[in-house]
Amino acid sequence: MKKEQFLYEVKQFIRSKEAKRFVTAELEFHLKQSTEALKKQGYTAEEAEVKAVQQMGSPITIGQKLNRLHRPKVDWRLTALFLLVMALGFIPLLVLSSESYYYSFYAKLVGCLLGLGLLVRSCLWIIRNCLNLDGYFMV
């Protein structure tokens, strides 16, 4: 199997675009090292590449393991704290039973949901475009 075919098969199992770039670069580096070591042992360039790919193992197994390794991680404690603080903002509206507060409850609910959506979208944009931390956050 050629190096390009091996890398293609490994990338089929990885869902994150950023992880695909990172994994491709890392596997190419390891394959290059192995190929050069095999050339020094007397293999031709083509034989060395095929042997290096064989030494890497099954592309299916590698792809599945790397996909598990590069999954996005969510900080559930921070998420729970954020949702708790958001919920605490509704307590005064629920306790007060005036009709004007009833309509205010729905206005605040809509505002919070829109704000939450904007917050998530902004965070994803910052992570991908501004901070250039593709290798650290696989979103």
N, C-alpha and C positions, 0 to 999 in steps of 0.2 A: 504494500500500500504506500502511496506517495504521501509526502508531508501535507500537501494541500487538501487531499481527500481526508486524511486523518483529522486535520484541524476543522474541516467542514463538519465532519460527523460529531466531533466533540461539541462544537458550537450549537448543534441542533438541540441539545439537551439543556442549554443555558438560556433562561428567559430574559434576563436583564441585558439591555444593549451595552451598558457600561461594563458589565462583567465580561461580556463577550470580547470586548477590546482588550481588557486587562488579561484575560485568560489566554487569548491568542498571542499577545506579546510574550507572556511568560512561557507558554509551550514552545513558541518559536525559539526563544532563548535556549531552553533545555535541549531541544532537538539540534540546534546549531552546535552546542557544546558536545553532545554525544556524537554527532556526525564528524566533527573535527577530531575527536579522540579515536574514532574508528578509522579515519583516514590515516592517522599516525600508525595504526596497527597494520596498515597495508591494504585496506579495502579501497575500492574505487569510490568516486564521489557518489555514484548512483547506488552502489551496494551499501555504502555507509549510511545513506539516507534511509533506505528501506530497513536496514538493521536497527537504526535508531528509532524508527517508528514502531518496529516490532517490540523493542525493549520498553517502550512507553506503556504497552498493554492495550487493553480493550478501550476503544474510543467511547463506547457506550457507558462503561463503568466510570471512566474518568469524567465524562460529561455529567453524569448523574451526581457524582460526588462533588464536583466543582459547583454545580447548580445549588446543592444544599449548602455549601460553604459560603457562597456569595449571595445568599438571600438577604433581603432588607430586614433590618432589625428595628423593632418598634419599642420605644421606652414606655412600657405600659403604666408605670407609676406616674410619669409626667402626664401622660394622656388622662389617667384617672383623676389626677389633681386638677387639670384644666377643666374637665367635665364637671367636677364637684364645684369648683368656683363658679362656673357658668350656671349650674343648678341653684346655687345659693342666691344668685341674682334674681331668681324667680320667687323666692320665699315671700318678700313683701307684697308682691302682686297676688299671691295665692291667699295670704292671710287677710288682706284688706278686701272686703266684699262689695265695695261700691261698684256701680255699673260702669263708671268711667275707668276703673281699674280693670274691669273685665275686658274691655277693648284694648286697653294698654297691654294686657297679657299677650294677646295675639300679635300686636305690633312688635313687642319685645321678642317674641318667639321667632317671628319672621326675620327680624333684624339679627338675632343671634345665629340663625341658620345661614343667612347670607354672609355674615361676618366669618363664621367658621369655614365656609366654602372658600372665601377669599383668602383666609389665613393659610389654609392647606395649599392652595394654588400658589400663593406667594412663596411659601417655604420651599415647595418643589422647584420653583423657578430660580430661587436664590441658590439652592444646592447645585442645580445643574449648570447654571450660567455664570453666576457671579463668583462663587467660591471656588469653582473648578476642583471639586473634591470627588470626582467620579469614582476613584478607586476606593473611597471610604464609605460612600453612601450609595447603595444600589437600590434605587427607587424605580 
